[in-house]
Amino acid sequence: MVFAYPLMSAIQLICGLVGRVTGRGIAGNMRLHFPAWLSFVCIGAMVVANIVNVGADIAAVAAAARLVVGGPHLLYAVLFAVGSLLLQVFLPYTKYVKILKWLTLALFAYVATVFVIKVPWGEAVKHTLIPSISLNAPFFMLLAAIFGTTISPYLFFWQSSQEAEEIKVVKDDKALIRAPEQAPAQVRRIEWDTYIGMAFSNIVAYFIILTTAATLHSKGQTDIQSASQAAEALRPIASKFAFLLFSLGIIGTGLLALPVLAGSAAYAVGEAFKWRTGLEAKPYRARKFYGILTAVMLAGLGLNFVPIDPIKALVWAAVINGIVAPPIMVVLMLMANKPEVMKEFVISKHLKWMGWLATAVMLVVALAAIAGLFFSA
């Protein structure tokens, strides 16, 4: 998480700048400045990855609900998927997110747990800064999963499209190529938003890793196969409420992620075909956009009707994201460096170096994961 932070921050910052500078998301800029086949390959790969991710998230949310309430997994999967879909279609995203974001505060229980359990801090700090590397397939698969869940294709499309969306809904905001005088304030806002948001994301992720290592791995539990096993990491601080805290965190983050996953796919496809897009738009004014969003949600729900392990599904969804990300990142970097796309706002040398470094790291990790899959098959 320490090494991922500057890489993910750089890429997300570039995505935000592309959207704010041009007034279009990544897919919209691909349509205008790159061959059509390249757009369809990148967007198609991202949509497939998002469907798998949606399926994994629905499965995890259903498993968390079953953990607390009991009952059939598929029933909860259908209820959460349909409920989330209705909220996405009929409730503006700005209102939706205000309700659900409070559930994610449950994730800070992992931070609190670290301070009431025995953690070998010397060893933990050492391996945080000097990671151990194993040249085998499982290591590279998990590495791809870690990078794939932090440097994810859907986040690229989402952040750029949200910046473009804000230009449409905020009265005085304009694309920076049309209103260069807005650049200092808007660029500063995007930088602060990205660096702080990514920092909180990585801090929470780091403490989840540390907590589970100190509670589960230290007791020999290295193959988590159910939500109840995963929830055990919180037992030292929450006791009998561990399952509830774990479930609130999973449900909150899962339901927040679903609109981002389905929405980023709908934004990408909509921009590629020049449709009206936006989660703030009324359904009757953006029928095709919401049609794609609905199709992605239902396809993800459909994956729950085949035997699926929610915990392993989340890992595999992250691995797929890690493999899909590099080609999209290459296109993004080329786009952000094109004067015909960004005009005078092409990215700085520092951001260029960090962006290409992140792309190179993701490419190496993805190739290693693919090689691991091939040789382990």
URKAPE-V818161 format. One record per run of one state. SS is the DSSP state (alpha for helix, beta for strand, coil for the rest). FROM is the first residue (numbers start at 1). TO is the last residue. If there is no record, write none. Layout:
SS:FROM:TO ; SS:FROM:TO
This chain:
coil:1:1 ; alpha:2:22 ; coil:23:25 ; alpha:26:33 ; coil:34:35 ; alpha:36:69 ; coil:70:72 ; alpha:73:90 ; coil:91:92 ; alpha:93:114 ; coil:115:120 ; alpha:121:129 ; coil:130:136 ; alpha:137:150 ; coil:151:152 ; alpha:153:169 ; coil:170:179 ; alpha:180:215 ; coil:216:216 ; alpha:217:219 ; coil:220:226 ; alpha:227:272 ; coil:273:282 ; alpha:283:285 ; coil:286:286 ; alpha:287:305 ; coil:306:309 ; alpha:310:336 ; coil:337:338 ; alpha:339:345 ; coil:346:348 ; alpha:349:376 ; coil:377:377
